[in-house]
Amino acid sequence: MSGALATRAVFFITGTAIGLWAALVPFAQQRTGAEANQLGALLLCLGAGSLVSMSGSGPLIGRFGCRAVILAATLLYCLLLPVLATADELWLLGLALFVFGMGIGLTDVAMNVQGAIVEQMSGKPLMSGFHCLWSIGGIAGSAGGALLFRFGLSTLTSTVLAIIITALVLLLVSPGLLRFGNHESSAAEKSAGRFRPGFTLILLALMTMLSFMAEGAVIDWSGIFMTTERGLDVRNAGWSFAVFSIAMSVLRLTGDAVVKRLGRKTVLVGGGLLAMAGYLLVVLAPDWLLSLGGFALIGIGAANIVPILVTLAGQEKGMPVNMSVAVVTTLGYFGVLGGPALLGWVAHYTNLYTAFTLLSAGFAMIAVAALKLRYPTN
């Protein structure tokens, strides 16, 4: 079993778990009777759990290796799926989401470390393809869950089936998961000084945070923008996120070939500029159809930004790959957690036009910063 195939499988099953939870959310709300504000607090539990586990993931991966951490973390989030499918008390669901988030967050960092090392070992771009499988997994989890529910299967039965499939996949691909978690090759690399993130790594982390923030804004605010500012019927509000997701998935599917042909610098700068133009089109377009095109353009531009940033973090010489990737993904995750809330605050005191314009400026900053980065040849 090749390391690349094993990595793709882990990205896929982790995306599937998140997608399945998305399909379970309405059932959880019905069972607990949660109001909108309570549901929002519950969803923050998932993010908080992920952030907690991500913050300590680097040393764990360095000590135990990618395989052990991925297997343990996947087991953790799988064990919580039946609880998410049946919990009828808010406190129990919140606790389950926190622990589920810990498993997801730890797997997220470990699979990105695995991906960065496998990519370096192969000598060719692979990271966009890995992240594409996460997106496809998310679609499979949410759509598959919806189909199972439609056919009359209970939420508990559906999650048990998901656990069985996940276990079978891991059993097949575990030989391809790495027993190690970094590329330490000398005593110097183990010295304390090697664990201090330098300016470049912090810049990569901030760029990742900006990109995640802008992507999260599409999830949380695009539908509201289309209904309140473009007059789209609420039943069609989901199309903005749909076109964004489709565009991103397609571009990630072809991203490795594009990176190989054009180079990481060109793709990173070009992606930032395209996503910037996409947000400007959303804001300036006179009708909803052009705004939809803007959201598609954001997906095209943003698709390969984070995969490239993770690759560059893994190639930084100032820290072992398990630590550098953990720094970038953890700080980047702050954009997922805090970005939508920050944009809500901006929109409250100004409007969504201002909020989206700021996101456009964020992508412009990513493009400018990309010009200053170093790009290893492999």
Secondary structure, 3 states (H helix, E strand, C coil): CCHHHHHHHHHHHHHHHHHHHHHHHHHHHHHHCCCHHHHHHHHHHHHHHHHHHHHCHHHHHHHHHHHHHHHHHHHHHHHHHHHHHHCCCHHHHHHHHHHHHHHHHHHHHHHHHHHHHHHHHHCCCCHHHHHHHHHHHHHHHHHHHHHHHHCCCCHHHHHHHHHHHHHHHHHHHHHHCCCCCCCCCCHHHHCHHHHCCCHHHHHHHHHHHHHHHHHHHHHHHHHHHHHHCCCCCHHHCCHHHHHHHHHHHHHHHCHHHHHHHHCHHHHHHHHHHHHHHHHHHHHHCCCHHHHHHHHHHHHHHHCCHHHHHHHHHHCCCCCCHHHHHHHHHHHHHHHHHHHHHHHHHHHHHCCHHHHHHHHHHHHHHHHHHHCCCCCCCC
